[in-house]
Every structure is written in structure tokens, then in C-alpha cells.
């Protein structure tokens, strides 16, 4: 899935932008406060509302943009989103699908039919047992046939063009959001919904990278699933709080063969931090889990916490791209050069493309 075209009208500081992207990596450059981050937030907002991965993704994204309050989620502050509160806000994202994704959509046709019915039923459709009861009724069987025809009719143009469009509009008169192509929205949601929690087709790295130091709570299995899902885009700032968790979980889950994550580290360190090497995990003198790093110049061994925020952010970013971004996924990185010295910045983009 590749973002082919982006159109933004009346979103925050942006009056009108229409841009086509070139392919593997695109860089947005400009002075401070001209709207570079706003472009990334627009892409994130359209997806969060029209093709969410988790149930409250739209609400969490709107909270992060200051458009709604956690205490009054039913009220939207349109002025926080629009350049002109009297004019509709429109964000259009055209995604080009790979042939593999088109083939996957064919296999996901039953899921798409169920998603169409669920969307028609609203909140009642989220209860799987209630959905079974509904589909067993004559009304449900009629709805299933109608949804099947809708998917067949609307999936054909997507397969022919290989384009899924997420077009989000907010009408200031009606005070509500709407989408233009319902099946495209469900198709994007279905393609990501088939992935396990630790993988994603859409990952956002905000510029606010507050790294926790010291001991962290390690969770495995069910308790960690929601944290993984929301860290991709719904609450992307939690990526940085999960730095040690991500590393330690990979070591624990691959204890019989930790080579894979060590190879990822070796690739990152050998290209971007050639004088560093990761050694593994150990308990320090205080009984806390420590991720051990070695300085090859001085032979000094130290904890990951001792590295600079720029270095830790770099490790985390590439480690998560390598281990969580599914084939064909889209990654948005705000200020990738944050806290890095010019020598590292110079080689960052070529390494990212590779």
C-alpha cells in the first residue's frame, strides 16, 4: 500500500494542498510552523476516522489534535481543526495497492460483507453473537445478500484501478464527518485487520519522543495486545515508552533463537552508530533488567538508558519499522533528525530507503 496522492483543504494552517508522492520515500521540507506536521496529522486523521484499527482510534486522534475533550467526546471543537470554521474540511488520500493486496482482498470478501453489515447496524453490529442472531433471521439473510452485491459491485473498480480512496469531509453546518467511498474504507480496514497485533500497515512516529528511563513493567500476551495496537497510530507517543518492552519481549519470545533481533540491531548499529554494539540483557546490581550496549572504541559497557535521546529514538524507530511494519506498509516520521548530529542526519535517508 503506497500513498499515491494527498489533497487537503481547510485543515489547520493549510488552505489547499494537492500533491502526488513519488514512491519509496518522500521528504517534506520547509521552515518551522508552515504545516509539515499538519500534513502527517491529516493523513493520520483520515485513516483513524474512516478505517480505524481499534475501536476508539478516532476519538483518541481527535483528542490529540485538541478537537474533542476526553470528558465531553460528543462535542467537536471544529475551530481546532479548520483554518476557516465556516468552510468544510476535506482530506483525500489515494492509496495504491500491490497485486498481493488485491489478491488478499479477494480472499477477504466474506469479511468485507460482514463489515458492511456491521457498519449498517452501528454499535449493535459490534456484538458478534448479536450479529450471528441477526444473520440467522430473514432480515439478516436479505441484508447479507444485499451486502454481498454491494461488495461485488464496488470491489471490481478497486481491483481494476488498484486504488483505495479515503476521503474525509467535515461539514460545519451539520457538525459531522463523512466518507466518500465506503468500500475503500472497509478494504483498508480489512487489510490491516488481518494482521497480528504486533504488525501494522500504518505507523506514525510523532516528534515528541519522551523516553522513560529505569525499570519498566513487562507484559506478555493478552495484557500487552491493546498496548501494541494503540502504539501504531492511535496513541503513537506510547511507542517511545515501549522501547525496553519491545526489546525485552523480543528477547524473551525468541530465547531459543534471539538471532533475528540481534541481526536487526547489528544492521542499525553498523550503519548509523558504528562504534556501538548491543550485547543482550542482564540483571544489574539493583536487580533491574538492563539492556547492555558496548562502546567499541573504549570497550566500556553501559545500559541503553545511558545513550542520548537521539540515539535511543533512532534505535527504536528503525527497530519498530523492521519488526512491526508489514509488507507494503506506510510509515509517517515527524522530524526523523530530532536530536541527532549532522553526521548521522546525512546518512539517515539513504539507510531508510535501503
Buried (B, 14 or more C-beta within 10 A) or exposed (E): BBBBBBBBBBBBEBEEBEEEBEEEEEEEEEEEEEBBBBBBBBBBBBBBBBBBBBEBBBBBBBBBBEBBEEEEBEEBBBEEBBBEEEEBBBBBBBBBBEEEBBEBBEEBBEBBBBBBBBBBBEEEBEEEEEBEEBBEEEEBEEBBEBBBEBBEEBBEEBBEEBBBBBBBBBEBEEEEBBBBBBBBBBBBBBBBBBBEBBBBBBBBBBBEBEBEEEEBEEEEEEEBBEBBBBBBBBBBBBBBBBBBBBBBBBBEEEEEEBEEBBEBBEBBBEBBBEEBBBEBBEEEEEEEBBBBBBBEEEEEEBBBBEBEBBBBBBBBBBBBBBBBBBEBBBBBBBBBBBBBEEEBEEEBEEBBEE
